Amino acid sequence: MAQHPKSITVNGKAYAWPSAPLVVVCVDGSEPDYTTRAMEAGAMPWLKRTLPKGANLLADCVVPSFTNPNNLSIVTGASPAVHGICGNYFYDREAGQEIMMNDPKYLRAETILAAFARAGAKVAVVTAKDKLRRLLGKGLTGICFSAEKANETTKAEHGIDNALGFVGKPLPSVYSADLSEFVFAAGVKLMESVRPDIMYLSTTDYVQHKHAPGTPAANAFYQMIDGYLARLDALGATIAVTADHGMNSKTDGNKAPQVVYLQDVLDGWLGKDAARVILPITDPYVVHHGALGSFATVYLPEGADRADILKRLAASPGMEVVLSREEGCLRFELPEDRMGDIIAVSERNHAIGTSASRHDLSGLDAPLRSHGGISEQRVPLLLNRPVGQLPANLRLRNFSIFDLALNHAGAAAQPTLSKAV
């Protein structure tokens, strides 16, 4: 039997070697009400009977409450100030161009996944979209592929040939609930065959962008999830579930989008395109949200009166918090070199855009629901094992999940949570 270390230290935190296969699941866009309402409707029987003997907790995600910053926080156990991924885009002032941060070279910290794989653990990662797959797989020796491109996998690049044939399901559309189901189906297949020591599954928020908690479509989606989690549980896995962010309606009483077009506002104050607004939600998959989220960063022209702009933006309708780069990065634990001069967060039912003319909302076939702000920060943190007594004043984060699952779940549970969280 191969020898392995008792624990692995990653980004200053120690993680115990798993005593049973560990499956960490990030359900994209899963505000706590989704599972609560689904359980009330009888759609998640496994979760309902499991949580009383496991852990049913709430945690805060990273702001900006977007997919990539939070997935990378989860797998590094650290904030974006440490790992560097603070959105999908940032503006390189020296190069004068917007740069997409889906290249692994922009990740500044090692992942828990890569560290365990290097120490000899069998590690598998399945994501919904390929934009995240390369970042999660940086330095990883093991299986790492996306549902989106499961038909293109090779042993050399992804650790598995023909993942599509392996899973035995049709290639799903990127704009479908099937994309997430493929992730879970792959997870079960891997647990039945390869039986990874650690497996990370990350879904897409296609359903959450369209359907509120408790609606028939949402409950059906969570019923699907419950069935796969039950199968993983039956295979002896420790299961830990969280989310990258929540989700809220960004509409008025008539279900019309409520958007602060920040570039238009600044153009009126400073002149056309004198300032540059970056929306970190922007990625290749904008049909279901029109690139509208609740977080933006603003690059001001040289000589602009930042204090005046801060004051005026903070007083603008629909804005919740407007901070200087220094204040915002300190509060939200973000890397200053990848943020603009101003950080702006809209309130719960408002989104932020650039210019109205730059956002195509024709693809929206449901009232706008999106994320990115403080109001989408609360997420579930659920385990099928108990984690012991936690300090009452402890602020749990979604990136506490590996610490909880490896250091405190089940037989490893301790009376208090480690200081590493």
C-alpha positions in Angstrom: 0.0 0.0 0.0 1.4 3.4 -1.1 2.5 5.7 1.7 1.1 9.2 1.8 1.6 12.2 4.1 -0.8 12.8 7.0 -1.5 16.2 5.8 -0.7 18.7 2.9 -0.1 22.4 3.4 -1.4 24.7 0.7 -1.3 28.5 0.9 -0.5 28.3 4.5 -3.2 25.9 5.6 -2.9 22.2 6.5 -5.3 19.7 5.1 -5.6 16.1 6.4 -5.3 13.3 3.9 -8.9 12.1 3.1 -10.0 9.0 5.1 -12.7 8.4 2.5 -13.2 9.6 -1.0 -14.1 13.3 -0.9 -16.4 14.9 -3.4 -16.6 18.7 -3.2 -19.4 20.2 -5.3 -19.8 23.8 -6.4 -23.4 24.3 -7.5 -23.2 27.5 -9.6 -25.6 30.2 -8.5 -27.2 28.2 -5.7 -28.5 30.6 -3.2 -29.6 28.8 0.0 -33.3 29.1 -0.8 -33.0 26.7 -3.8 -32.2 23.7 -1.6 -34.6 24.8 1.2 -37.5 25.1 -1.2 -36.7 21.9 -3.0 -36.5 20.0 0.2 -39.9 21.5 1.3 -41.4 20.3 -2.0 -40.1 16.8 -1.5 -37.7 17.1 -4.4 -34.5 16.4 -2.4 -35.3 13.4 -0.2 -31.6 12.3 0.2 -30.5 15.8 1.3 -33.4 16.2 3.7 -32.7 13.0 5.6 -28.9 13.5 5.4 -28.5 17.1 6.7 -29.7 16.4 10.3 -26.8 14.0 10.7 -24.4 16.1 8.7 -23.8 19.8 8.5 -26.3 22.5 7.3 -24.3 25.8 7.3 -24.3 29.1 5.6 -21.2 30.9 4.3 -20.1 34.0 2.5 -18.6 33.8 -1.0 -16.1 36.1 -2.5 -17.1 39.5 -3.9 -17.3 39.9 -6.8 -19.7 37.1 -6.5 -18.8 35.6 -9.9 -17.9 32.1 -11.0 -14.2 32.1 -11.6 -13.1 34.1 -8.5 -15.1 31.8 -6.2 -14.2 28.5 -7.8 -10.5 29.4 -7.6 -11.0 30.5 -4.0 -12.6 27.2 -3.2 -9.8 25.1 -4.7 -7.0 27.3 -3.2 -8.6 27.8 0.2 -7.8 31.5 -0.2 -9.1 34.9 -1.3 -8.5 36.5 -4.7 -5.8 38.7 -3.1 -3.8 35.5 -2.8 -4.7 33.6 -6.0 -5.2 36.6 -8.3 -8.4 35.6 -10.1 -10.8 38.5 -9.5 -13.1 38.2 -12.5 -13.2 37.1 -16.1 -11.6 40.3 -17.3 -9.2 42.9 -16.2 -7.7 46.0 -17.9 -4.0 46.1 -18.6 -3.3 49.8 -18.5 0.3 49.4 -19.9 -1.0 47.3 -22.9 -4.1 49.4 -23.2 -6.4 46.3 -23.6 -8.9 44.2 -21.8 -7.5 40.8 -21.0 -9.5 37.6 -20.2 -8.2 35.8 -17.1 -9.0 32.2 -18.2 -5.3 31.4 -18.9 -3.7 29.5 -16.0 -0.7 31.9 -16.1 -2.9 34.5 -14.3 -3.4 32.1 -11.3 -0.9 33.1 -8.6 -1.4 30.3 -6.0 -1.3 26.5 -6.0 -4.6 24.6 -5.8 -5.4 22.1 -3.1 -6.1 19.7 -6.0 -2.7 20.0 -7.5 -0.9 19.7 -4.2 -2.7 16.5 -3.3 -2.1 15.0 -6.7 1.6 15.8 -6.4 1.6 13.9 -3.1 0.1 10.8 -4.7 -3.6 11.3 -4.4 -5.9 10.3 -7.2 -7.7 13.6 -8.2 -10.5 14.3 -10.7 -12.1 17.5 -11.7 -15.2 17.9 -13.9 -16.5 21.4 -14.8 -19.5 22.4 -16.8 -17.8 25.1 -19.0 -14.3 24.9 -20.4 -13.5 28.5 -19.4 -12.9 27.2 -15.9 -11.3 23.8 -16.7 -7.7 25.1 -17.5 -7.6 27.3 -14.3 -8.7 24.5 -12.1 -6.3 22.0 -13.7 -3.2 24.2 -13.4 -0.4 21.9 -12.1 -2.8 19.0 -11.7 -1.8 15.5 -12.6 -5.0 13.6 -12.9 -8.4 13.8 -14.7 -9.7 17.3 -15.5 -12.2 17.9 -18.3 -15.4 19.9 -19.0 -18.8 18.8 -19.9 -18.8 21.4 -22.7 -15.9 19.7 -24.5 -16.2 16.1 -23.3 -16.0 15.0 -26.9 -12.5 16.5 -27.2 -10.6 14.9 -24.3 -7.3 13.2 -24.6 -5.3 11.3 -22.0 -2.4 13.7 -22.5 -4.3 16.9 -21.8 -7.3 15.8 -19.7 -6.2 12.6 -18.1 -8.9 10.6 -20.0 -9.6 9.7 -23.5 -13.1 10.1 -24.9 -14.8 11.4 -21.8 -18.1 11.5 -23.8 -18.0 7.8 -24.4 -16.9 7.2 -20.8 -19.9 9.0 -19.4 -22.3 7.6 -21.9 -24.5 10.6 -22.4 -24.9 12.9 -25.4 -22.8 16.1 -25.6 -25.0 18.7 -23.8 -25.7 22.2 -25.0 -23.8 24.9 -23.1 -27.1 26.6 -22.5 -29.0 23.8 -20.8 -29.5 22.0 -17.5 -28.1 19.0 -19.2 -24.6 20.5 -19.0 -24.7 20.3 -15.2 -26.3 16.9 -15.2 -23.4 15.7 -17.3 -21.0 16.9 -14.6 -22.8 14.8 -12.0 -23.1 11.8 -14.2 -19.4 12.0 -14.9 -18.7 12.2 -11.2 -20.6 9.0 -10.4 -18.9 7.2 -13.3 -15.5 8.2 -12.0 -16.4 7.2 -8.4 -17.5 3.8 -9.6 -14.4 3.2 -11.7 -11.3 5.3 -10.9 -12.5 6.1 -7.3 -10.6 9.4 -6.8 -9.3 10.3 -3.4 -10.5 13.9 -4.1 -13.0 14.9 -6.8 -14.2 18.5 -7.6 -17.4 19.0 -9.5 -18.5 22.4 -10.7 -21.8 23.1 -12.5 -23.3 26.0 -14.5 -26.0 28.5 -13.4 -28.1 28.3 -16.5 -31.2 27.2 -14.5 -30.6 29.7 -11.7 -30.4 32.6 -14.2 -33.9 31.6 -15.5 -35.8 30.2 -12.6 -36.3 31.4 -9.0 -36.1 29.1 -6.0 -39.2 26.9 -5.5 -40.4 27.1 -9.1 -41.1 23.7 -10.9 -38.0 24.0 -13.1 -35.7 24.8 -10.2 -37.1 22.0 -8.1 -36.7 19.5 -11.0 -33.1 20.6 -11.3 -32.4 20.1 -7.7 -34.2 16.7 -7.7 -31.7 15.7 -10.4 -28.8 16.8 -8.2 -30.2 15.0 -5.2 -30.3 11.7 -7.1 -26.7 11.9 -8.1 -25.6 12.9 -4.6 -27.4 9.9 -3.2 -25.5 7.7 -5.5 -22.2 9.2 -4.5 -23.1 8.8 -0.8 -24.0 5.1 -1.4 -20.5 4.7 -2.9 -19.0 5.8 0.5 -18.0 9.3 -0.4 -17.8 12.3 2.0 -19.8 14.9 0.2 -19.4 18.7 0.7 -21.6 21.1 -1.3 -21.4 24.8 -1.6 -21.9 27.5 -4.3 -19.8 30.1 -6.0 -22.5 32.8 -5.5 -26.2 33.4 -5.1 -28.6 34.8 -7.6 -31.2 37.6 -7.5 -33.8 39.2 -9.8 -32.4 42.4 -11.4 -35.8 43.8 -12.4 -38.5 46.3 -11.3 -42.1 45.5 -10.4 -42.9 45.0 -14.1 -40.1 42.5 -14.5 -38.1 45.0 -16.7 -34.3 45.0 -16.2 -33.0 47.6 -13.8 -29.6 48.5 -15.0 -27.1 51.3 -14.1 -25.3 51.9 -17.4 -22.1 53.2 -15.7 -20.1 54.0 -18.9 -23.0 56.2 -20.1 -23.0 58.0 -16.7 -19.3 58.6 -16.7 -19.3 59.7 -20.4 -21.7 62.4 -19.3 -19.4 63.5 -16.6 -16.0 63.1 -18.1 -16.5 62.9 -21.9 -17.0 59.9 -24.1 -14.8 56.9 -23.2 -12.5 59.1 -21.0 -13.1 56.5 -18.3 -13.2 52.8 -18.8 -15.7 50.5 -17.1 -14.8 46.8 -16.8 -17.5 44.3 -16.0 -15.8 41.2 -14.6 -18.9 39.0 -15.4 -18.2 39.3 -19.1 -17.3 35.9 -20.7 -18.1 34.0 -23.9 -21.4 32.9 -22.4 -23.6 36.0 -22.0 -26.9 35.0 -23.6 -28.6 34.4 -20.3 -27.4 37.5 -18.5 -26.4 39.9 -21.2 -23.1 40.6 -19.5 -25.0 42.4 -16.7 -23.9 41.7 -13.1 -23.7 43.7 -9.9 -20.0 44.5 -9.8 -17.8 46.8 -11.9 -14.4 48.4 -11.7 -13.7 51.8 -13.2 -10.4 53.1 -14.7 -10.3 56.9 -14.6 -8.4 59.2 -16.9 -5.3 60.9 -15.6 -6.1 64.0 -13.7 -9.7 63.0 -12.9 -11.0 64.0 -9.4 -11.5 60.5 -8.0 -13.0 61.7 -4.7 -15.6 63.7 -6.6 -16.5 60.8 -8.8 -16.7 58.4 -5.8 -19.1 60.8 -4.1 -21.3 61.2 -7.1 -21.4 57.5 -8.0 -22.2 56.6 -4.4 -25.3 58.9 -4.5 -26.5 57.4 -7.8 -29.7 55.4 -7.8 -29.2 51.7 -7.7 -25.7 51.7 -6.2 -25.1 49.9 -2.9 -21.3 50.5 -2.3 -18.8 52.6 -4.2 -15.2 52.5 -3.0 -11.7 53.5 -3.9 -9.5 50.7 -5.2 -7.6 50.6 -2.0 -10.7 50.5 0.2 -12.5 48.0 -2.0 -9.5 45.6 -2.3 -9.1 45.7 1.5 -12.7 45.0 2.1 -13.2 42.3 -0.5 -9.7 40.8 -0.4 -8.9 41.6 -4.0 -5.6 42.1 -5.9 -5.0 45.9 -6.4 -3.1 45.5 -9.6 -6.1 43.9 -11.3 -8.7 46.5 -10.2 -9.4 50.0 -11.5 -9.4 53.2 -9.5 -13.0 52.7 -8.3 -15.0 49.6 -7.3 -18.8 49.8 -7.7 -21.4 47.4 -6.4 -25.1 47.8 -7.2 -27.9 47.0 -4.8 -29.9 43.8 -4.8 -32.3 44.4 -7.6 -30.0 46.4 -9.9 -27.3 45.3 -12.3 -24.4 47.4 -13.8 -23.7 47.7 -17.5 -21.3 49.7 -19.6 -23.3 51.6 -22.2 -26.9 50.7 -23.1 -25.9 50.3 -26.7 -23.3 47.7 -25.9 -25.6 45.1 -24.2 -27.6 42.8 -26.3 -30.6 41.6 -24.2 -32.4 40.0 -27.1 -31.3 36.5 -25.8 -33.1 36.9 -22.5 -36.2 34.7 -22.6 -36.9 35.3 -18.9 -36.8 38.3 -16.5 -33.1 39.2 -15.8 -31.6 37.3 -12.9 -27.9 37.8 -12.1 -25.2 38.2 -9.5 -21.9 39.8 -8.6 -22.8 41.9 -5.6 -22.9 41.7 -1.8 -26.5 40.7 -2.0 -25.5 37.4 -3.7 -22.8 36.6 -1.2 -24.7 34.2 1.0 -24.3 30.5 0.0 -24.9 27.1 1.5 -22.2 24.9 2.9 -23.6 21.4 3.3 -21.9 18.1 4.3 -23.1 14.5 4.7 -20.8 14.2 7.8 -20.9 16.3 11.0 -18.2 18.8 11.6 -18.4 19.4 15.3 -19.1 22.5 17.3 -18.1 25.8 15.5 -17.4 29.1 17.3 -20.5 31.3 17.3 -18.6 34.3 15.9 -16.9 32.4 13.1 -17.3 33.8 9.6 -17.5 30.8 7.3 -16.5 31.2 3.7 -17.3 29.0 0.7 -13.6 28.4 0.5 -13.6 26.9 4.0 -15.1 23.8 2.5 -12.0 21.8 2.0 -10.9 22.5 5.6 -14.3 21.4 6.9 -14.4 18.3 4.8 -10.8 17.1 5.3 -10.0 18.4 8.8 -13.4 18.2 10.6 -15.9 16.0 8.9 -16.9 12.6 10.3 -14.3 10.8 12.3 -11.9 13.7 11.9 -14.3 16.2 13.4 -12.8 18.4 16.1 -14.6 20.6 18.7 -13.6 23.8 17.0 -12.7 24.9 13.5 -9.1 25.4 12.7 -7.7 28.9 12.6 -6.8 28.2 9.0 -10.4 28.9 7.9 
